[in-house]
Amino acid sequence: MAENFDVVIIGGGPAGYAAALYGASAGLNIALIEKSKVGGTCLHVGCVPAKELLETAAVRRAIVGSSMFGLTTSEPILDFTVTQARKQEVIDGLFGGLSGLLKRRKVTMFDGIGTLHAGHVVKISGGASGDVEVTGTHVILASGSVPRTIPGFEVDGNRVITSDELLSLQELPKSAVVIGGGAIGCEFASMMSDLGTEVTILEALPKILPGCDDDITKIVLKSFKDRGINVRTGVSVNGHEPRKSGGTTVKFGDGETIEVDTVVVSVGRRPLSENLGLEGTAVQVSERGHVVVDPWCRTGEPGVYAAGDLIATPALAHIGFAEGILVIQDILGEDPIPVDYGNVPWCIYCHPEVSFVGHSEASAKEAGIEIVVSKHRYSGNGRALILGEPEGMVKVIAEKRPDGTAGRLIGVHMVGPWVTEQLGQAYLAVNWEATADDVAKFIQPHPTLSELFGESVLALTGRSLHG
């Protein structure tokens, strides 16, 4: 007979392993099926390696700009093979830690591809565990995602690559086109530019970084322009023609072309749902490949859930963590509150960094909300000036009360130095539905970057300090 578990999880990325760890800590008997390595896209070909390469870019910027601090250095020489080796060390360390943690929590691991069949039967094949059949009182589908591609740009690993290949290059190209101006595209463009690649971004939408407040995007665009990154928005790509001498000619817009060594296709990721089986179940899959779920991540099949990149929610590792926890709490009958996807934290690690939570000014107005806005720039912040990074802004959006004063905070958008590390208090304020008066009472340490958020909120009370 097939071995039975309290929960069988297909996929060991952030959503899957978070459910496994959280469920095991609650005493559930968990099976986790992964065809590659636990950690998923985020650890192996996403968040972690991308940020490691961005940190290399930051170190190079610091060396190049060291003369402002009185330090004389020669032009830094990049050995990208060393960068890649360090990246792999970070990944291997985190992978080893995660694997050990799953083992200590007594999660049963299966190596292979899991497919769901009627009666909560999961068949495992194609891996070191061989052909195995297990059952679960509950099943969680968390098979993740893969990079999207576009017609006319077939990935060959040389002239045309996706994020998967870029993160493993042993040498950066001299010139590149990045197709897609979203978070991933802007991170890659920023990183490559800082490390010496001539970069052009081609984006079909009217603006890069959709979802970001327009004031924030303008600052990123200015920084990109000052650093020589060419950004073209509102243009479609029309294929490419490889050159015999190497590289390729990209066709875009109204008959325009550009010659580059490499094309990086960065148009998002698609759910990896085609290998899940699902015959004999009531699990539904949308036209775009997402498994259909309710606010508690329940599918149409009783006792079967789906989470992470597999469902149509923000494709962020921390959302996968939250959904994995939510599912286990629902399995345990704890009546959990669904994830509020309108108020999740967003972090983009290009230079300058971007982070935000809640409404932008435009989305608040579109929703018919009367608002009060406060904006403060890092150029007046002591810590930013000490760091030599005065570029950026904190923008706080609050509901307008009937008397015209600022009430509940509904959005905070930041761009500038280390704003990905500063978002925490803004995220808490928005999600706790705090008012400007509530937040303004809290003391911000000085001199810090984070006090700019405090100053911006203080200004909403009708009185201000430095701004």
N, C-alpha and C positions, 0 to 999 in steps of 0.2 A: 504494500500500500504506500501511496505517496505520503511523505512526511508533511505534517500540518503545522503551521505557524499561526500566531496571533495576527501577524502582519507580514505580507510578502511585498517587497518593494522592487520594482523594475527600474533600474537606473540609479547610479551612485554619484550623481552630481549634487549641487547644493540642496535642492529640494529633497532628493532621495536620502542622502546621508544625514541631513538634518532630522528627517522623520525617524530614521533608524536610531540615531543617538538619543533623541528626545524620548522616543518610545521605549528604548531599552532602559533609560534612566527611570522610567515610570514602571518598569517591571514586565513589559511586554516581551514575548518571544518573537524576535525579528529575523527575517531572512532578507538579505540584500543581494540583488543580482546586478552585475556590471560586466560588460563585455570588454572593457579596457582597464582603466585605472580609476579608483574612487577619487572624487574631487571634481570630475566633470570638466566642462568647458572652462569654467572660471579658473580652476587651479592650473590646468595644463595648457590650454590654448586661448585664454581670455584674460580675465581681470588681473591675475597675479603676474604672468609674464609681460603683459602690456605695460603694467605700472613699473615693473623692474626696468624695462627699456626706457620708459619715460624718466625714471630716476637717473639713468645714465645721461640722458639729455640734460637734466637739471644740473648734474655735476659739471658737465662740460660748460654750460652757461655760466656757472659760478667761477670756473677757472678763467674763462674768456673775460668775464667782467671783474676780475679780482683787482685790476689796477685802481678802481675807485676806492679800494680799501688800503691802497699803498703797497700792494704786493705786485712784484714784477715776475711774470711768468712767460715762458715761450708758448707758441701756438700748440695746443694739446693735440696729440696724435691718437686717433681712435683705433684700437684693435678690437673689432667687433666680435671676434671669436672669444675673447676674454669676457666681453659683456654677455655673450650667449652662455658661456660656461657658468658665470655667476648666476644668471637667470635660472639655469637648470639646477644649481645647488639650492636655491631658494625653493624651487618647486619640489625637489626631491625631499628636502627637509620637512616641508609641510605635508607632503604625501605620506612620508614615513610616520609622522605624528598622527595623522588622521587614521591611517591603517591600524596603528597601535591602539588608538582610542576605541575604534570599532571592535577590535579583538578583546580589549579589556571589558567592554560592555557586553561581551558575549553575543554579538551580532553574528549570525551564520552567513558566511560569504559564499556566493556561487559565481564562478567565472563563466560567462557565456551570454547569449542573447535570450531574454525572457519573452515569451508570448502568452497572452491571456486567452483562456478558453472558457467554455461554459462551466458553471459550478465552482468558480474561483480556482480552477486548475491552471497552474503556470508551468509551461514546459520550457526547459532550459537546454540550449544546444549551442554548438559552435565555439566552445571554449574549453579551458582546461578541466572544468567540472564534468565534461562529457554530457551525455543525454540523461537529464534528470527531470523528474516531475514532482512538483510540490503543490500544496494547497494552502490557502490562507483564509482565516476567518474574515480578514480584510485584505484588500490588495490596493497598493498605491502605484499608479503609473507615473513615472518621472524620467522618461527616456531622453529628455533634453532637446537640443537643437543642433543644426549645422549651418554654415554660412549660406546665405542666399546667393545665387548667381543670376546673371542677366544674359539674354540672347545677344550673340555677337561677341561675347567675351568669355569663351570657354577657357577654363582654368587649366594652364599647362605647367604651373610651378616655376615658370621662368619669366616669360614676358607678362603673363597674366596670373595674378595670385590673389588669394583671399587672406584674411587675418591668420588663418592656420599656417600658411606658408610664410607669411611675413615674419611671424614670431620665431621662426626657425632659420631665417637667413644667416649665412655666415659672413656676408658682406652686403652693405646697403647700396642700392643703385645710386648713380649720380643724378638721375632725374626720374620723377615719378608723377603719374596722375592718380589721384585718389577719387574714385567714383563713389560719391556719397558724402554729404556734409553733416551727418549725424554725429552722435557722441564718439563712436568708434572711429569714424573717418577723420574727425578733427584731432583726436588723440594721436592717430598714426601720422597725420600730416605734420602736427606740431613736433612729434618726436623725430621724424626723419629730417625735417628742416633744421632743427637744432643740432643734428649730427652731420649736416653737410649736404643733404639731398635737396635738389631744386624741386619744389613741390607745387602742383596745381590741383585744386579741389574743383570737381565738377558736380554740381547739385541741381537736380531737376526742380526742386521746390523753390519758392521765392526767397527763402532765407536758409542759412545753415542753423544747426542746433534748434530744430523745431521743439516747442515746449518751453524754451527759455524766454525770459522777458526780453523785449526788444532793446532796452537800454543795456542789458548784459551782453547781448549778441553784438551790439555796436562796438563795445570795448574789445571783445575777442577779435572782431574783424580788423580793427585798427592795429592791434598787436600783430596779427597775421600779416597785414600789409607792410608794417614796419620791418618785419623779419623776412620779407620777400616771398611769402606764401601767396600765390595767386588764387583768388577765390572767384569762381564764376557760378552764379546762381541762376535759376530759371532756364537752364539749358539741358537738353537731352543728349545722350550719347548714341552714336549710330554705328558702332562697330570699330574695328581697327584693322590695319594692314601691317603685318610683320615686315621688318626691313631685313634684307640679306645681311647687312653689316651688323645686325643686332638691334634689339629694341623694337619699337613699333610706332606707327602713326595712328593716333586716336582721332576719330572723326566725331564732332559734336556740334550742337547748335545749328546755325544756318550756314552749313558748308564750311565751318571752321575745322582746322586740324592742329594737332600739336604732336611733336616727336619726343618720345621719352624712352627710357630704358625699361621701365616697368609700369604696369597698370595694377593698382590695388583696388579690387572690387570690395567695397564696403557699404553694402546696401541692406544691412541687417542680417538676421538669422531666421531660419524657418524651423517649425517644430518637426522633430524626428518621430513621426507617428506611423510611418508605413510598415514598420517591422513589428508592431505590437500584436498582430493576430486579430483578436477581438471577435472571431467567429463565434456565434452562439451566445453573444452577450448583447446587452442593450446600450453599450457604450457608443456614443455618437461622435463623429469627427466632422468638423466644418470643412467647407470648400478650401480654406487656406491651410488645412492640416491640423488645426488645433482640436484637442479633445474638449468636448463641450461639458461644462461643469456649472454648478450653482454657486452661490457666494461662499459655501463651506467646502468647495472643491470636490463635491460629490458628483459622480457621473450618473448616467441614466441606469446603470446597473447597481442594484443595492449592494452596499459593502465595498464598492470599488470607487476609488478616488483618483484624481490626477492633479499634478502640481508642477510648478517650475515653468520652464520654457515651453513645455508641452501644451499649456493652456494660454488663452488670449489675455494675459496680464503682463505688466511691465517685465521685460526680460532682464531682470537684475538678480544677481546672486542673493542679495539680502531679501528680496521678495520670495525667492525659493526657500530660504530659511524660514521666513514667516509662514509660508503656506505649509511647509512640512510640519511645523509645530501646530498650526491650526488643525490639520488633518488628525494628528494624534490626539489632540484635545477633544475633537469631535468623536473619535473612536472610543475614547474613555468616558464619553457622556458628560463632558464638562461644560456644555453649552457655550462654546467660545464665540467671541465677537468676530465677524468676518474682517478681513483686511480692508482698510479704507484706501483704495488705490488712488484716490484723488489727492491724498496727503502723504504719499511716501517720499522718502529722501532720495534725491538724484544727485550724483556726483560725476563730474566730467574732469579728467585729469590732464587735459591739454594745458599749454601755458599761454595765458594765465588760466588758472583753474576756475571751474564753474561749479556751483552747487545751488540747489533750490528745493523748496517744498511748497506745495499749495498753489494758489492762483498766481498767475502773472497779472500785470495791469490789464492787458488786453482780454484775457479770459474772464477776469472778474467783471469787466464791462459787458462782455458778451453774455454773461450769466445774469445781467441786470442788477448787479450789486453796486450800490453807491460806495465809493471808497475814498480813503485818505492815503496819500503816499508820502513816504520819507526816503530821501536818498542822501547818502554820505559817501565820500570818496576816500580811498586809502591814502591819497596824497596829503591828507591832514592827520594821518595816524602815525604816531611816533615810532612804533615798532616796524611798520612798513618802510618808513624812511631809513631806519637803522639797517634793515635787510637790503635796502636798495631796490625795493619792489613797490613803488608807490602807485602802480597802475591797478585800477580796479574800483569796485563800488559795492556797497550794501544797499539793497532796496527793500523796504518793508511796506507791505500793503495791508491796510486795515479797513474794516467796515466803518462806514460813516454813520454816526449816531444821529438821531433826529435833530439834536442841537448843533450838529456840524463837527463835533469832536470825534476823535478816533476811538473806536471800540475794539472788537475782537480782531486779533491778527489772523489773516487768512492766507498770507503768502509772504515768503522771504526768498529773495534771489540775490546771490553773491557772485562776484567775479574778482579774482585777485589772488594774493599769496596765501596758500594753505587754506583756502575756503572749504575744501572737502573735509578738513578737520574741525572747522568752525560751525558746521551746520547743526550740530547736535542740539544746542540750546534753542535754536530757531525751530527745529523739528518738534521738540517737546512743546514749545509755546503754541505753535499752530495746532497741534493735535490735542493739547489740553484746553483748547479754545480760550487761551489767556487773552486778556485785553492789554492795550498799550499801558494803561495805568498799572496793571498787575506786574508786567515785566520791567517797567521803568524803575520799580522799587529795588530791584536786585543790583548788587554792586559788581562791577566788572573790574578785574585786576588791571593795573597799569604798570608799565606799558605793554599792552598785548594787542594782537590783531583783533581778538574777539570783542574788545571794547567798542569797536565801530558799530557792531550790532546794537549794543546797549545805547550808544549815542543816537543811533537812528530811531530807536523806539522812544527814547526820552524826548526827542524832538516832536513826536506825535502827541505828546501831552500838552503841547502849547508853549513849553519852555525848553531851552536846550543849553548845552554846555559849550563845547568847542565848535559845533557845526552851525 
